[in-house]
Amino acid sequence: MSTTHLFTAVVEMLLLWLSISVHEAAHAWVAERCGDATPRLLGRVSLNPLRHLDVLGSVLLPLLLVIPQLPVFGWGRRPYWVTRNLRRPYWHSLLVNAAGPAANLLLAALAVVALGIAAPLLGDEARQAAMATVTSPVGPIDAARARLAGFPVMFTLVRLSTLNVYLAAFNLLPVPPLDGGQIALQLLPADWAAKLAGMRLSGFIIGIALAVAFVGVVTLLLVPIYWMILHLVINFL
């Protein structure tokens, strides 16, 4: 493993743990704000990764992806809250479930804003390094990362933004126990919701399969769009 590969692997794992912590803490914080103190009592209203990480989703799977230089991905432990304790159980449950993906999108937006500030300060080569970071999942990743050794700030901000877009999109898939699945159970007609709820038992296995497939599929779908957004931000702000 080269020094550049080791650096990028460590950074991506740390960014994943930060993003997972923000996601899970957002669920817990919104649940508390809506009337349920259970997440606070369980210590989940915290950005401490040790309170949120899942051995499989936060450690083993990401390591299997990051070692062969694939885009890192994962999930954390869903915080527990009591729906009946919420002041408006139906509407507040929707808010709590949506809070995690919303927090990831906010973190991605902040990273993009930071890129727009950093790019003019670091010059044209830094801009090129940032764009190479976006396209590296579908291109010659070794060559792209080799160019990034001198631009850790750009690499970190781009990876932080793309990772959080992926996490938000993945968690909004309408499959229990993902956040999108929980939201769908509330919004769908009763008979459809009952059928979807039947997937809970197999949801964990489905979630793992989706996570593995999701990295490649969403990379191909989002990279062109995300490249255009970052191109506008980095080059014209």
N, C-alpha and C positions, 0 to 999 in steps of 0.2 A: 504494500500500500504506500503510495507516494505521499510526500508531505502535504501537497495540495489536496489530494483525496482525503487524507486524514482531517485536515482543517475543515473542508466543506462538510464532511460527515458529522463532525462534532457540532458545527454550527447548525446544521439541519436538525439534528436530534434535539439540541437546546431550543431551537425555534418551535419545533413540534411540541415539546413539553410546555413551553410558554403558551402556545395557542390552545392546547388542550385545557390548561389551567384557566385561561380566560373564558373559554367556552363553558366549562362546568361551573366555575364561580359565578358566571352570569346567570345561569339557571338558579343557583342557590340564592343569589342576591335578590333577584326579582321575586322569587317565592317568598322571601322574608319581607320584602316591601309590600307584597300583596296580602300579608297577614299570617304566614306560617313560619314560626321560629325554628322548625325542625332542622333545616339545613344549617342554621347558625349553631344549634346545639351539637350537631354532628361534625362541626368544624369545616364545613364545605364552603362557607363564605370566605374564601381565602385564595390567594394566588400561589400558595405553596404547592408545587407540583406533587409532592409526596401525598397530599390529601386527595389527589384526583387521578393519578396514573393507574393504568391497568397493565398487568404484566404482559399479557398477550398483545393488546392493542397499542400500548405506549412504548414497549421495549422490544419484544421479540419480532413482531411484524416489521416495525420500522428498521430494525437492524438487518433483517433479511432483504429489505429494499435498498438501504443506504450502502451496504457493502458492495453490491454490484453496480453502484452508482445510478440506481433508479430513483425517481422522485419519491421522497419520503412521505409517509402517510400513516395515520393511526387514529385512535380514539381513547377516551378516558372512561372512568367509572361514572355512570349517571348518578347525580345526587338524588337523595330521597326526600320527597316532600309529601305532605298530607293534603289532598285536594279539599277535603271538607273544612280544613282550617283557613282556606283562602276566603277573603271577604266576598268575592263573587266567583264561586268555584268554576263555572263554565268559562267565562271570559278570561279570568286570571290564569286558568290552566293553559289556555292558548298563548297568553303572554309568556308564561314560564317556559313552555316548550319552544317558543320562538326566540327566546332570549339568547340561547347559545349560538345559533347561526347568525343572529343579528350582531352579537359581540365579535364574531369572527370577521364579518363584513366591515365592521367599524375599524377593527385592527388593520385589515387590508387597506382600507381607505387612508388611515393615518400613515401607513408605510408608503403609499403612493404619493401622498403629500410631501413626506420627507424626501422621497426620491426627486420630486420636482424642485425641492430646495437644494439638495446636495449636488445634483447633476451640473448646474451652471458653475458651482464652486470648484468642482473637481476636473472639469474640462471634457473635451471631446472623447478622449480615450476612456474615461469613466463612463460616458454615455454608451459607447460601444460595448463595454464590458457588461453594463446593465442589460442591454438588449440581448447580448449573447447568453446571459443567465436565463432569460425567458425562453429562448429557443433551444437551450441545451437538452431538455428532455426529449426532443424529437430530432436532434442533430448530433454532431460529433462532440459528445459531452467532455471527453478528455481535453480536446483542444480548447473548448469554450472555458472550462474551468482553469486551464493553465493560464489563460489571459487574465483571470480574476485574482491571481495571487496578490497583486498590488492594489486591489480595490475591494477589500473585505466589507466596507460599508455598503457599497452598491450591491454586492452579492447578498449580504444579509437582508437589506431592505426589499430587494426583489423577491427573494425566497420567502420572506415573511408575508408579503402581499399575496403571492401566488398560492402558498400553502393555505392561507386562511380563506381564500376564495374556494379552493378545493374542499376544505373542511365544511364550509357553509353549504356548498352544493350537495355534498355527500349526505350530510345530516338532514337535509330537506327532502331526501328521497322518501316516498310514501310507503315505507316498509317498517313495521314495528320490529325492534324497539327504538328505531331511529326517531329523531325529533319530528321529521315529516310524517312518519307513521302515526305518532301520537296525535299530531294535529289532524291527520286524515280521519282517525277514529272519532274525533269530535264533530267534524264537518260533514262526513258522509251520511247518507240515509242509514237507518238502523240496520237493515238487512245487509247492506254492503259493509257496514262497519263490523258486523258480526263475522262476516267471512274474512275480513282483513285481520280481525282480532285472533282468528284461528292460526295466523302465521306467527304468533308470539313464541310458540314452542320451538319453531324452527328458525325464528328470527336471528338467533345468534349465529347459526351456521350460514344463513343467507347473508347476514351482515359481513362475515369474513369473506365469503365469495365475492360479494359486491365490492368490498374494499380493495381486493386484489385486482378485479376487473376495472374498477372505477378509476384507478390511477392512470391506466393507459387510455381508456375511452375519453375521460374528461380532459386529459392532457391534449389529445388530438382535437377536441371540440373547443376548448377554452384558449389554448395557446394563441391561435391567430387573432382572436378578439382581444385577448389581453395584451398581445404584442402591439396592436394598433393603439390601445389606450395608453400604454406606457410610452410608446413613440411620441404621442401628442404631449404627454406630461413632461417627459424628459427633454424633448427638443424645442418645445415652444413655451414653456413656463419660465 
